[in-house]
Amino acid sequence: MSKKNASDSPSAESSQGGNESIAAFVHDEGEILAAPFAEQIEDILRAKIKADPALQKYEIDLGTGANQTLEIWVDGKPYSSVDDLPDERLKEAFRAAVEKWNAK
């Protein structure tokens, strides 16, 4: 799934007072929806995958499961835990993406 630019899809903005605003996140049609924090982690992870030729073969998506847990989809297959991912480098990239998000 390729990411679209915000200008390619409708988005909404809500005013937070003053000059601040929050833009709603944009997702691809067919993409599994996740909580906004998971979408942000997914963006960080996608950048890490794009920068690592060994990981570029993987198509990833994060979603929220029926019981509100995080689902990690790799090449169309769901995983409920980072430890279950099919590649050690992918596990490391996921953990690094979460660490980067937590450092914000």
Gaussian input, Z-matrix of N, CA and C with variables (Angstrom, degrees):
# hf/3-21g

backbone

0 1
 N
 C     1     B1
 C     2     B2     1     A1
 N     3     B3     2     A2     1     D1
 C     4     B4     3     A3     2     D2
 C     5     B5     4     A4     3     D3
 N     6     B6     5     A5     4     D4
 C     7     B7     6     A6     5     D5
 C     8     B8     7     A7     6     D6
 N     9     B9     8     A8     7     D7
 C    10    B10     9     A9     8     D8
 C    11    B11    10    A10     9     D9
 N    12    B12    11    A11    10    D10
 C    13    B13    12    A12    11    D11
 C    14    B14    13    A13    12    D12
 N    15    B15    14    A14    13    D13
 C    16    B16    15    A15    14    D14
 C    17    B17    16    A16    15    D15
 N    18    B18    17    A17    16    D16
 C    19    B19    18    A18    17    D17
 C    20    B20    19    A19    18    D18
 N    21    B21    20    A20    19    D19
 C    22    B22    21    A21    20    D20
 C    23    B23    22    A22    21    D21
 N    24    B24    23    A23    22    D22
 C    25    B25    24    A24    23    D23
 C    26    B26    25    A25    24    D24
 N    27    B27    26    A26    25    D25
 C    28    B28    27    A27    26    D26
 C    29    B29    28    A28    27    D27
 N    30    B30    29    A29    28    D28
 C    31    B31    30    A30    29    D29
 C    32    B32    31    A31    30    D30
 N    33    B33    32    A32    31    D31
 C    34    B34    33    A33    32    D32
 C    35    B35    34    A34    33    D33
 N    36    B36    35    A35    34    D34
 C    37    B37    36    A36    35    D35
 C    38    B38    37    A37    36    D36
 N    39    B39    38    A38    37    D37
 C    40    B40    39    A39    38    D38
 C    41    B41    40    A40    39    D39
 N    42    B42    41    A41    40    D40
 C    43    B43    42    A42    41    D41
 C    44    B44    43    A43    42    D42
 N    45    B45    44    A44    43    D43
 C    46    B46    45    A45    44    D44
 C    47    B47    46    A46    45    D45
 N    48    B48    47    A47    46    D46
 C    49    B49    48    A48    47    D47
 C    50    B50    49    A49    48    D48
 N    51    B51    50    A50    49    D49
 C    52    B52    51    A51    50    D50
 C    53    B53    52    A52    51    D51
 N    54    B54    53    A53    52    D52
 C    55    B55    54    A54    53    D53
 C    56    B56    55    A55    54    D54
 N    57    B57    56    A56    55    D55
 C    58    B58    57    A57    56    D56
 C    59    B59    58    A58    57    D57
 N    60    B60    59    A59    58    D58
 C    61    B61    60    A60    59    D59
 C    62    B62    61    A61    60    D60
 N    63    B63    62    A62    61    D61
 C    64    B64    63    A63    62    D62
 C    65    B65    64    A64    63    D63
 N    66    B66    65    A65    64    D64
 C    67    B67    66    A66    65    D65
 C    68    B68    67    A67    66    D66
 N    69    B69    68    A68    67    D67
 C    70    B70    69    A69    68    D68
 C    71    B71    70    A70    69    D69
 N    72    B72    71    A71    70    D70
 C    73    B73    72    A72    71    D71
 C    74    B74    73    A73    72    D72
 N    75    B75    74    A74    73    D73
 C    76    B76    75    A75    74    D74
 C    77    B77    76    A76    75    D75
 N    78    B78    77    A77    76    D76
 C    79    B79    78    A78    77    D77
 C    80    B80    79    A79    78    D78
 N    81    B81    80    A80    79    D79
 C    82    B82    81    A81    80    D80
 C    83    B83    82    A82    81    D81
 N    84    B84    83    A83    82    D82
 C    85    B85    84    A84    83    D83
 C    86    B86    85    A85    84    D84
 N    87    B87    86    A86    85    D85
 C    88    B88    87    A87    86    D86
 C    89    B89    88    A88    87    D87
 N    90    B90    89    A89    88    D88
 C    91    B91    90    A90    89    D89
 C    92    B92    91    A91    90    D90
 N    93    B93    92    A92    91    D91
 C    94    B94    93    A93    92    D92
 C    95    B95    94    A94    93    D93
 N    96    B96    95    A95    94    D94
 C    97    B97    96    A96    95    D95
 C    98    B98    97    A97    96    D96
 N    99    B99    98    A98    97    D97
 C   100   B100    99    A99    98    D98
 C   101   B101   100   A100    99    D99
 N   102   B102   101   A101   100   D100
 C   103   B103   102   A102   101   D101
 C   104   B104   103   A103   102   D102
 N   105   B105   104   A104   103   D103
 C   106   B106   105   A105   104   D104
 C   107   B107   106   A106   105   D105
 N   108   B108   107   A107   106   D106
 C   109   B109   108   A108   107   D107
 C   110   B110   109   A109   108   D108
 N   111   B111   110   A110   109   D109
 C   112   B112   111   A111   110   D110
 C   113   B113   112   A112   111   D111
 N   114   B114   113   A113   112   D112
 C   115   B115   114   A114   113   D113
 C   116   B116   115   A115   114   D114
 N   117   B117   116   A116   115   D115
 C   118   B118   117   A117   116   D116
 C   119   B119   118   A118   117   D117
 N   120   B120   119   A119   118   D118
 C   121   B121   120   A120   119   D119
 C   122   B122   121   A121   120   D120
 N   123   B123   122   A122   121   D121
 C   124   B124   123   A123   122   D122
 C   125   B125   124   A124   123   D123
 N   126   B126   125   A125   124   D124
 C   127   B127   126   A126   125   D125
 C   128   B128   127   A127   126   D126
 N   129   B129   128   A128   127   D127
 C   130   B130   129   A129   128   D128
 C   131   B131   130   A130   129   D129
 N   132   B132   131   A131   130   D130
 C   133   B133   132   A132   131   D131
 C   134   B134   133   A133   132   D132
 N   135   B135   134   A134   133   D133
 C   136   B136   135   A135   134   D134
 C   137   B137   136   A136   135   D135
 N   138   B138   137   A137   136   D136
 C   139   B139   138   A138   137   D137
 C   140   B140   139   A139   138   D138
 N   141   B141   140   A140   139   D139
 C   142   B142   141   A141   140   D140
 C   143   B143   142   A142   141   D141
 N   144   B144   143   A143   142   D142
 C   145   B145   144   A144   143   D143
 C   146   B146   145   A145   144   D144
 N   147   B147   146   A146   145   D145
 C   148   B148   147   A147   146   D146
 C   149   B149   148   A148   147   D147
 N   150   B150   149   A149   148   D148
 C   151   B151   150   A150   149   D149
 C   152   B152   151   A151   150   D150
 N   153   B153   152   A152   151   D151
 C   154   B154   153   A153   152   D152
 C   155   B155   154   A154   153   D153
 N   156   B156   155   A155   154   D154
 C   157   B157   156   A156   155   D155
 C   158   B158   157   A157   156   D156
 N   159   B159   158   A158   157   D157
 C   160   B160   159   A159   158   D158
 C   161   B161   160   A160   159   D159
 N   162   B162   161   A161   160   D160
 C   163   B163   162   A162   161   D161
 C   164   B164   163   A163   162   D162
 N   165   B165   164   A164   163   D163
 C   166   B166   165   A165   164   D164
 C   167   B167   166   A166   165   D165
 N   168   B168   167   A167   166   D166
 C   169   B169   168   A168   167   D167
 C   170   B170   169   A169   168   D168
 N   171   B171   170   A170   169   D169
 C   172   B172   171   A171   170   D170
 C   173   B173   172   A172   171   D171
 N   174   B174   173   A173   172   D172
 C   175   B175   174   A174   173   D173
 C   176   B176   175   A175   174   D174
 N   177   B177   176   A176   175   D175
 C   178   B178   177   A177   176   D176
 C   179   B179   178   A178   177   D177
 N   180   B180   179   A179   178   D178
 C   181   B181   180   A180   179   D179
 C   182   B182   181   A181   180   D180
 N   183   B183   182   A182   181   D181
 C   184   B184   183   A183   182   D182
 C   185   B185   184   A184   183   D183
 N   186   B186   185   A185   184   D184
 C   187   B187   186   A186   185   D185
 C   188   B188   187   A187   186   D186
 N   189   B189   188   A188   187   D187
 C   190   B190   189   A189   188   D188
 C   191   B191   190   A190   189   D189
 N   192   B192   191   A191   190   D190
 C   193   B193   192   A192   191   D191
 C   194   B194   193   A193   192   D192
 N   195   B195   194   A194   193   D193
 C   196   B196   195   A195   194   D194
 C   197   B197   196   A196   195   D195
 N   198   B198   197   A197   196   D196
 C   199   B199   198   A198   197   D197
 C   200   B200   199   A199   198   D198
 N   201   B201   200   A200   199   D199
 C   202   B202   201   A201   200   D200
 C   203   B203   202   A202   201   D201
 N   204   B204   203   A203   202   D202
 C   205   B205   204   A204   203   D203
 C   206   B206   205   A205   204   D204
 N   207   B207   206   A206   205   D205
 C   208   B208   207   A207   206   D206
 C   209   B209   208   A208   207   D207
 N   210   B210   209   A209   208   D208
 C   211   B211   210   A210   209   D209
 C   212   B212   211   A211   210   D210
 N   213   B213   212   A212   211   D211
 C   214   B214   213   A213   212   D212
 C   215   B215   214   A214   213   D213
 N   216   B216   215   A215   214   D214
 C   217   B217   216   A216   215   D215
 C   218   B218   217   A217   216   D216
 N   219   B219   218   A218   217   D217
 C   220   B220   219   A219   218   D218
 C   221   B221   220   A220   219   D219
 N   222   B222   221   A221   220   D220
 C   223   B223   222   A222   221   D221
 C   224   B224   223   A223   222   D222
 N   225   B225   224   A224   223   D223
 C   226   B226   225   A225   224   D224
 C   227   B227   226   A226   225   D225
 N   228   B228   227   A227   226   D226
 C   229   B229   228   A228   227   D227
 C   230   B230   229   A229   228   D228
 N   231   B231   230   A230   229   D229
 C   232   B232   231   A231   230   D230
 C   233   B233   232   A232   231   D231
 N   234   B234   233   A233   232   D232
 C   235   B235   234   A234   233   D233
 C   236   B236   235   A235   234   D234
 N   237   B237   236   A236   235   D235
 C   238   B238   237   A237   236   D236
 C   239   B239   238   A238   237   D237
 N   240   B240   239   A239   238   D238
 C   241   B241   240   A240   239   D239
 C   242   B242   241   A241   240   D240
 N   243   B243   242   A242   241   D241
 C   244   B244   243   A243   242   D242
 C   245   B245   244   A244   243   D243
 N   246   B246   245   A245   244   D244
 C   247   B247   246   A246   245   D245
 C   248   B248   247   A247   246   D246
 N   249   B249   248   A248   247   D247
 C   250   B250   249   A249   248   D248
 C   251   B251   250   A250   249   D249
 N   252   B252   251   A251   250   D250
 C   253   B253   252   A252   251   D251
 C   254   B254   253   A253   252   D252
 N   255   B255   254   A254   253   D253
 C   256   B256   255   A255   254   D254
 C   257   B257   256   A256   255   D255
 N   258   B258   257   A257   256   D256
 C   259   B259   258   A258   257   D257
 C   260   B260   259   A259   258   D258
 N   261   B261   260   A260   259   D259
 C   262   B262   261   A261   260   D260
 C   263   B263   262   A262   261   D261
 N   264   B264   263   A263   262   D262
 C   265   B265   264   A264   263   D263
 C   266   B266   265   A265   264   D264
 N   267   B267   266   A266   265   D265
 C   268   B268   267   A267   266   D266
 C   269   B269   268   A268   267   D267
 N   270   B270   269   A269   268   D268
 C   271   B271   270   A270   269   D269
 C   272   B272   271   A271   270   D270
 N   273   B273   272   A272   271   D271
 C   274   B274   273   A273   272   D272
 C   275   B275   274   A274   273   D273
 N   276   B276   275   A275   274   D274
 C   277   B277   276   A276   275   D275
 C   278   B278   277   A277   276   D276
 N   279   B279   278   A278   277   D277
 C   280   B280   279   A279   278   D278
 C   281   B281   280   A280   279   D279
 N   282   B282   281   A281   280   D280
 C   283   B283   282   A282   281   D281
 C   284   B284   283   A283   282   D282
 N   285   B285   284   A284   283   D283
 C   286   B286   285   A285   284   D284
 C   287   B287   286   A286   285   D285
 N   288   B288   287   A287   286   D286
 C   289   B289   288   A288   287   D287
 C   290   B290   289   A289   288   D288
 N   291   B291   290   A290   289   D289
 C   292   B292   291   A291   290   D290
 C   293   B293   292   A292   291   D291
 N   294   B294   293   A293   292   D292
 C   295   B295   294   A294   293   D293
 C   296   B296   295   A295   294   D294
 N   297   B297   296   A296   295   D295
 C   298   B298   297   A297   296   D296
 C   299   B299   298   A298   297   D297
 N   300   B300   299   A299   298   D298
 C   301   B301   300   A300   299   D299
 C   302   B302   301   A301   300   D300
 N   303   B303   302   A302   301   D301
 C   304   B304   303   A303   302   D302
 C   305   B305   304   A304   303   D303
 N   306   B306   305   A305   304   D304
 C   307   B307   306   A306   305   D305
 C   308   B308   307   A307   306   D306
 N   309   B309   308   A308   307   D307
 C   310   B310   309   A309   308   D308
 C   311   B311   310   A310   309   D309

   B1=1.4358
   B2=1.5098
   B3=1.2890
   B4=1.4476
   B5=1.5128
   B6=1.3031
   B7=1.4596
   B8=1.5163
   B9=1.3132
   B10=1.4413
   B11=1.5126
   B12=1.2916
   B13=1.4475
   B14=1.5091
   B15=1.3168
   B16=1.4568
   B17=1.5266
   B18=1.3294
   B19=1.4552
   B20=1.5221
   B21=1.3487
   B22=1.4544
   B23=1.5212
   B24=1.3184
   B25=1.4502
   B26=1.5136
   B27=1.3358
   B28=1.4586
   B29=1.5146
   B30=1.3173
   B31=1.4520
   B32=1.5097
   B33=1.2977
   B34=1.4539
   B35=1.5076
   B36=1.3177
   B37=1.4530
   B38=1.5151
   B39=1.3158
   B40=1.4567
   B41=1.5091
   B42=1.2984
   B43=1.4538
   B44=1.5145
   B45=1.3175
   B46=1.4550
   B47=1.5244
   B48=1.3125
   B49=1.4563
   B50=1.5094
   B51=1.3132
   B52=1.4563
   B53=1.5129
   B54=1.3175
   B55=1.4586
   B56=1.5142
   B57=1.3236
   B58=1.4499
   B59=1.5198
   B60=1.3221
   B61=1.4612
   B62=1.5111
   B63=1.2903
   B64=1.4611
   B65=1.5142
   B66=1.3209
   B67=1.4577
   B68=1.5206
   B69=1.3096
   B70=1.4577
   B71=1.5251
   B72=1.3305
   B73=1.4489
   B74=1.5235
   B75=1.3003
   B76=1.4518
   B77=1.5178
   B78=1.3220
   B79=1.4660
   B80=1.5181
   B81=1.3079
   B82=1.4570
   B83=1.5124
   B84=1.3278
   B85=1.4559
   B86=1.5267
   B87=1.3155
   B88=1.4570
   B89=1.5077
   B90=1.3282
   B91=1.4621
   B92=1.5246
   B93=1.3067
   B94=1.4527
   B95=1.5160
   B96=1.3160
   B97=1.4595
   B98=1.5150
   B99=1.3037
   B100=1.4598
   B101=1.5162
   B102=1.3029
   B103=1.4605
   B104=1.5273
   B105=1.3363
   B106=1.4735
   B107=1.5278
   B108=1.3436
   B109=1.4675
   B110=1.5191
   B111=1.3311
   B112=1.4671
   B113=1.5242
   B114=1.3330
   B115=1.4642
   B116=1.5312
   B117=1.3314
   B118=1.4614
   B119=1.5318
   B120=1.3198
   B121=1.4682
   B122=1.5201
   B123=1.3355
   B124=1.4647
   B125=1.5274
   B126=1.3283
   B127=1.4658
   B128=1.5323
   B129=1.3237
   B130=1.4686
   B131=1.5273
   B132=1.3293
   B133=1.4622
   B134=1.5270
   B135=1.3240
   B136=1.4724
   B137=1.5294
   B138=1.3313
   B139=1.4688
   B140=1.5224
   B141=1.3273
   B142=1.4681
   B143=1.5257
   B144=1.3269
   B145=1.4596
   B146=1.5266
   B147=1.3182
   B148=1.4630
   B149=1.5277
   B150=1.3342
   B151=1.4597
   B152=1.5287
   B153=1.3353
   B154=1.4692
   B155=1.5327
   B156=1.3365
   B157=1.4628
   B158=1.5337
   B159=1.3171
   B160=1.4721
   B161=1.5253
   B162=1.3359
   B163=1.4706
   B164=1.5190
   B165=1.3219
   B166=1.4659
   B167=1.5231
   B168=1.3038
   B169=1.4640
   B170=1.5258
   B171=1.3316
   B172=1.4625
   B173=1.5194
   B174=1.3070
   B175=1.4560
   B176=1.5243
   B177=1.3220
   B178=1.4590
   B179=1.5238
   B180=1.3197
   B181=1.4532
   B182=1.5210
   B183=1.3009
   B184=1.4602
   B185=1.5129
   B186=1.3158
   B187=1.4517
   B188=1.5105
   B189=1.3080
   B190=1.4518
   B191=1.5186
   B192=1.3412
   B193=1.4515
   B194=1.5270
   B195=1.3184
   B196=1.4610
   B197=1.5266
   B198=1.3200
   B199=1.4657
   B200=1.5269
   B201=1.3519
   B202=1.4651
   B203=1.5271
   B204=1.3121
   B205=1.4601
   B206=1.5251
   B207=1.3046
   B208=1.4528
   B209=1.5232
   B210=1.3235
   B211=1.4625
   B212=1.5171
   B213=1.3043
   B214=1.4594
   B215=1.5229
   B216=1.3149
   B217=1.4630
   B218=1.5170
   B219=1.3238
   B220=1.4609
   B221=1.5221
   B222=1.3102
   B223=1.4691
   B224=1.5310
   B225=1.3329
   B226=1.4582
   B227=1.5101
   B228=1.3149
   B229=1.4638
   B230=1.5306
   B231=1.3418
   B232=1.4678
   B233=1.5273
   B234=1.3150
   B235=1.4658
   B236=1.5189
   B237=1.3207
   B238=1.4614
   B239=1.5304
   B240=1.3272
   B241=1.4571
   B242=1.5282
   B243=1.3156
   B244=1.4585
   B245=1.5289
   B246=1.3197
   B247=1.4633
   B248=1.5250
   B249=1.3321
   B250=1.4623
   B251=1.5265
   B252=1.3334
   B253=1.4656
   B254=1.5266
   B255=1.3429
   B256=1.4703
   B257=1.5238
   B258=1.3245
   B259=1.4609
   B260=1.5306
   B261=1.3220
   B262=1.4745
   B263=1.5254
   B264=1.3336
   B265=1.4698
   B266=1.5247
   B267=1.3269
   B268=1.4625
   B269=1.5277
   B270=1.3242
   B271=1.4735
   B272=1.5273
   B273=1.3368
   B274=1.4646
   B275=1.5223
   B276=1.3366
   B277=1.4592
   B278=1.5243
   B279=1.3277
   B280=1.4657
   B281=1.5209
   B282=1.3167
   B283=1.4713
   B284=1.5303
   B285=1.3319
   B286=1.4683
   B287=1.5286
   B288=1.3356
   B289=1.4638
   B290=1.5247
   B291=1.3171
   B292=1.4729
   B293=1.5312
   B294=1.3210
   B295=1.4673
   B296=1.5313
   B297=1.3236
   B298=1.4654
   B299=1.5235
   B300=1.3356
   B301=1.4679
   B302=1.5243
   B303=1.3378
   B304=1.4625
   B305=1.5199
   B306=1.3161
   B307=1.4630
   B308=1.5244
   B309=1.3251
   B310=1.4789
   B311=1.5036
   A1=108.89
   A2=116.84
   A3=118.86
   A4=109.35
   A5=114.67
   A6=120.16
   A7=109.10
   A8=116.96
   A9=122.35
   A10=108.94
   A11=116.56
   A12=120.85
   A13=108.51
   A14=116.43
   A15=120.56
   A16=111.03
   A17=117.53
   A18=119.82
   A19=112.50
   A20=117.58
   A21=121.51
   A22=112.67
   A23=117.85
   A24=122.48
   A25=109.61
   A26=115.43
   A27=116.67
   A28=111.03
   A29=115.68
   A30=120.83
   A31=107.63
   A32=116.40
   A33=121.10
   A34=109.00
   A35=116.07
   A36=120.79
   A37=107.78
   A38=115.45
   A39=119.52
   A40=107.92
   A41=116.01
   A42=120.84
   A43=110.13
   A44=116.02
   A45=122.35
   A46=109.77
   A47=117.57
   A48=121.28
   A49=110.29
   A50=116.03
   A51=119.49
   A52=110.78
   A53=116.71
   A54=121.48
   A55=112.54
   A56=117.80
   A57=120.84
   A58=110.39
   A59=116.19
   A60=121.09
   A61=108.37
   A62=115.24
   A63=121.64
   A64=107.42
   A65=116.89
   A66=121.04
   A67=108.74
   A68=116.30
   A69=120.52
   A70=108.48
   A71=117.87
   A72=119.86
   A73=110.33
   A74=115.70
   A75=122.88
   A76=107.58
   A77=117.11
   A78=120.30
   A79=109.51
   A80=115.03
   A81=121.24
   A82=110.08
   A83=115.76
   A84=120.18
   A85=108.12
   A86=117.07
   A87=121.62
   A88=113.96
   A89=116.84
   A90=120.13
   A91=109.33
   A92=115.97
   A93=121.52
   A94=107.65
   A95=116.21
   A96=119.39
   A97=110.72
   A98=114.66
   A99=121.61
   A100=107.72
   A101=114.96
   A102=120.54
   A103=108.44
   A104=117.19
   A105=119.40
   A106=114.38
   A107=119.04
   A108=119.00
   A109=110.88
   A110=117.28
   A111=120.82
   A112=110.47
   A113=117.22
   A114=120.50
   A115=110.12
   A116=117.05
   A117=120.62
   A118=110.70
   A119=116.99
   A120=120.61
   A121=109.92
   A122=116.47
   A123=120.40
   A124=110.76
   A125=117.59
   A126=120.55
   A127=111.24
   A128=116.81
   A129=121.13
   A130=109.60
   A131=116.45
   A132=121.36
   A133=111.24
   A134=117.28
   A135=120.14
   A136=110.99
   A137=117.15
   A138=120.16
   A139=110.58
   A140=116.83
   A141=120.67
   A142=110.85
   A143=116.71
   A144=121.06
   A145=110.66
   A146=116.30
   A147=120.49
   A148=111.61
   A149=116.91
   A150=121.74
   A151=113.52
   A152=117.55
   A153=121.49
   A154=109.57
   A155=117.81
   A156=120.47
   A157=114.11
   A158=117.58
   A159=120.37
   A160=112.05
   A161=117.28
   A162=120.80
   A163=113.31
   A164=117.19
   A165=120.38
   A166=113.22
   A167=117.80
   A168=120.62
   A169=112.23
   A170=117.94
   A171=121.43
   A172=112.16
   A173=115.85
   A174=123.16
   A175=106.18
   A176=116.99
   A177=120.49
   A178=111.07
   A179=114.49
   A180=122.08
   A181=107.01
   A182=116.95
   A183=121.20
   A184=107.66
   A185=116.37
   A186=121.31
   A187=111.01
   A188=115.20
   A189=121.28
   A190=107.25
   A191=116.54
   A192=122.02
   A193=111.96
   A194=115.63
   A195=121.88
   A196=111.99
   A197=116.91
   A198=120.76
   A199=111.75
   A200=116.44
   A201=124.40
   A202=113.95
   A203=118.47
   A204=122.03
   A205=109.25
   A206=116.08
   A207=121.49
   A208=109.27
   A209=115.86
   A210=121.63
   A211=107.88
   A212=115.73
   A213=122.33
   A214=106.28
   A215=116.71
   A216=121.55
   A217=108.88
   A218=116.08
   A219=122.14
   A220=107.18
   A221=115.37
   A222=121.79
   A223=111.57
   A224=115.78
   A225=121.15
   A226=115.72
   A227=117.96
   A228=121.84
   A229=109.69
   A230=117.04
   A231=118.93
   A232=112.66
   A233=114.79
   A234=122.96
   A235=107.61
   A236=116.67
   A237=119.93
   A238=112.07
   A239=116.77
   A240=120.42
   A241=110.16
   A242=115.91
   A243=120.74
   A244=109.86
   A245=116.54
   A246=120.81
   A247=112.74
   A248=117.54
   A249=121.56
   A250=113.66
   A251=117.70
   A252=120.19
   A253=110.48
   A254=117.04
   A255=120.92
   A256=116.56
   A257=118.64
   A258=119.94
   A259=108.91
   A260=116.84
   A261=120.82
   A262=112.15
   A263=116.82
   A264=119.65
   A265=111.17
   A266=116.41
   A267=120.63
   A268=110.26
   A269=116.59
   A270=120.98
   A271=110.13
   A272=115.76
   A273=120.59
   A274=111.01
   A275=117.52
   A276=121.32
   A277=110.70
   A278=116.64
   A279=120.35
   A280=110.35
   A281=116.16
   A282=119.85
   A283=111.26
   A284=116.60
   A285=120.35
   A286=110.75
   A287=117.62
   A288=121.21
   A289=110.54
   A290=116.72
   A291=120.63
   A292=110.43
   A293=116.50
   A294=120.41
   A295=110.71
   A296=116.68
   A297=120.45
   A298=110.09
   A299=117.48
   A300=121.22
   A301=110.56
   A302=117.13
   A303=120.95
   A304=112.02
   A305=117.80
   A306=121.13
   A307=112.64
   A308=116.79
   A309=120.31
   A310=111.09
   D1=128.28
   D2=178.51
   D3=-94.92
   D4=145.07
   D5=178.17
   D6=-77.06
   D7=142.11
   D8=176.26
   D9=-100.19
   D10=153.88
   D11=172.18
   D12=-73.35
   D13=153.90
   D14=179.58
   D15=-57.38
   D16=-29.43
   D17=-179.74
   D18=-73.50
   D19=-14.80
   D20=179.67
   D21=-81.63
   D22=-20.36
   D23=-175.90
   D24=-132.53
   D25=153.60
   D26=177.86
   D27=-67.30
   D28=146.20
   D29=174.33
   D30=-140.56
   D31=166.41
   D32=-179.50
   D33=-124.06
   D34=149.17
   D35=174.72
   D36=-124.96
   D37=142.82
   D38=174.09
   D39=-126.02
   D40=140.68
   D41=-177.07
   D42=-78.12
   D43=139.40
   D44=176.47
   D45=-111.58
   D46=17.43
   D47=-178.53
   D48=89.39
   D49=154.85
   D50=-179.80
   D51=59.31
   D52=-138.73
   D53=-179.77
   D54=-100.13
   D55=8.72
   D56=-177.92
   D57=-90.04
   D58=146.52
   D59=173.02
   D60=-148.52
   D61=158.94
   D62=178.02
   D63=-118.44
   D64=127.30
   D65=177.62
   D66=-96.42
   D67=136.34
   D68=176.08
   D69=-68.63
   D70=145.03
   D71=179.93
   D72=-72.96
   D73=151.10
   D74=-178.40
   D75=-108.45
   D76=139.25
   D77=178.28
   D78=-129.39
   D79=157.92
   D80=177.71
   D81=-74.89
   D82=147.67
   D83=173.95
   D84=-60.64
   D85=131.74
   D86=-178.47
   D87=89.98
   D88=-10.39
   D89=179.02
   D90=-73.71
   D91=142.66
   D92=176.49
   D93=-72.94
   D94=128.58
   D95=-178.36
   D96=-81.53
   D97=144.53
   D98=178.37
   D99=-136.95
   D100=168.59
   D101=175.18
   D102=-59.34
   D103=151.24
   D104=-178.10
   D105=-53.24
   D106=-37.36
   D107=179.12
   D108=-64.03
   D109=-36.61
   D110=179.56
   D111=-68.75
   D112=-36.44
   D113=176.76
   D114=-63.93
   D115=-37.66
   D116=177.93
   D117=-67.10
   D118=-42.34
   D119=176.74
   D120=-63.01
   D121=-40.97
   D122=178.32
   D123=-59.45
   D124=-41.76
   D125=178.64
   D126=-62.09
   D127=-41.73
   D128=177.72
   D129=-63.90
   D130=-44.83
   D131=179.98
   D132=-63.36
   D133=-42.14
   D134=178.36
   D135=-60.34
   D136=-38.74
   D137=177.96
   D138=-64.50
   D139=-40.09
   D140=178.33
   D141=-65.62
   D142=-40.82
   D143=178.85
   D144=-65.51
   D145=-42.38
   D146=179.29
   D147=-61.98
   D148=-33.31
   D149=-177.94
   D150=-82.36
   D151=-9.24
   D152=-176.38
   D153=-117.76
   D154=104.42
   D155=-177.90
   D156=-53.79
   D157=-31.25
   D158=-179.91
   D159=-69.67
   D160=-21.36
   D161=-178.20
   D162=-102.91
   D163=-8.80
   D164=-175.37
   D165=-63.72
   D166=-15.30
   D167=179.41
   D168=-75.08
   D169=-13.42
   D170=-176.22
   D171=-92.97
   D172=136.69
   D173=172.22
   D174=-104.66
   D175=119.20
   D176=-176.18
   D177=-117.45
   D178=154.22
   D179=175.11
   D180=-155.43
   D181=140.07
   D182=175.07
   D183=-108.23
   D184=140.56
   D185=179.39
   D186=-144.00
   D187=170.53
   D188=177.33
   D189=-104.95
   D190=125.11
   D191=-179.54
   D192=-74.38
   D193=171.97
   D194=-178.70
   D195=-57.49
   D196=-31.37
   D197=-179.90
   D198=-95.93
   D199=20.22
   D200=177.42
   D201=67.66
   D202=20.29
   D203=174.71
   D204=-92.84
   D205=158.78
   D206=179.09
   D207=-75.53
   D208=131.14
   D209=172.91
   D210=-111.49
   D211=135.13
   D212=176.86
   D213=-108.85
   D214=117.85
   D215=179.75
   D216=-104.12
   D217=126.44
   D218=176.99
   D219=-125.72
   D220=119.10
   D221=-179.42
   D222=51.39
   D223=41.14
   D224=176.02
   D225=82.38
   D226=1.11
   D227=-179.62
   D228=-110.00
   D229=130.23
   D230=-178.86
   D231=-82.74
   D232=143.31
   D233=175.09
   D234=-129.17
   D235=137.29
   D236=-178.18
   D237=-96.64
   D238=-5.50
   D239=-178.02
   D240=-145.14
   D241=143.75
   D242=175.47
   D243=-59.07
   D244=-36.47
   D245=-179.22
   D246=-62.38
   D247=-20.61
   D248=-178.88
   D249=-89.89
   D250=-6.56
   D251=-177.69
   D252=-60.59
   D253=151.01
   D254=-170.35
   D255=-78.84
   D256=1.31
   D257=-174.39
   D258=-146.82
   D259=132.34
   D260=-179.48
   D261=-61.75
   D262=-40.07
   D263=179.25
   D264=-65.60
   D265=-34.61
   D266=177.40
   D267=-67.26
   D268=-40.30
   D269=175.89
   D270=-59.77
   D271=-46.10
   D272=180.00
   D273=-62.81
   D274=-41.64
   D275=179.63
   D276=-64.57
   D277=-39.60
   D278=179.07
   D279=-64.77
   D280=-46.79
   D281=179.86
   D282=-62.26
   D283=-39.64
   D284=178.75
   D285=-66.36
   D286=-36.30
   D287=177.40
   D288=-64.38
   D289=-41.23
   D290=178.37
   D291=-65.81
   D292=-42.11
   D293=178.29
   D294=-62.05
   D295=-42.75
   D296=178.92
   D297=-62.74
   D298=-43.05
   D299=178.97
   D300=-63.40
   D301=-43.01
   D302=179.88
   D303=-64.70
   D304=-26.60
   D305=-178.14
   D306=-77.32
   D307=-10.82
   D308=-179.58
   D309=-64.03

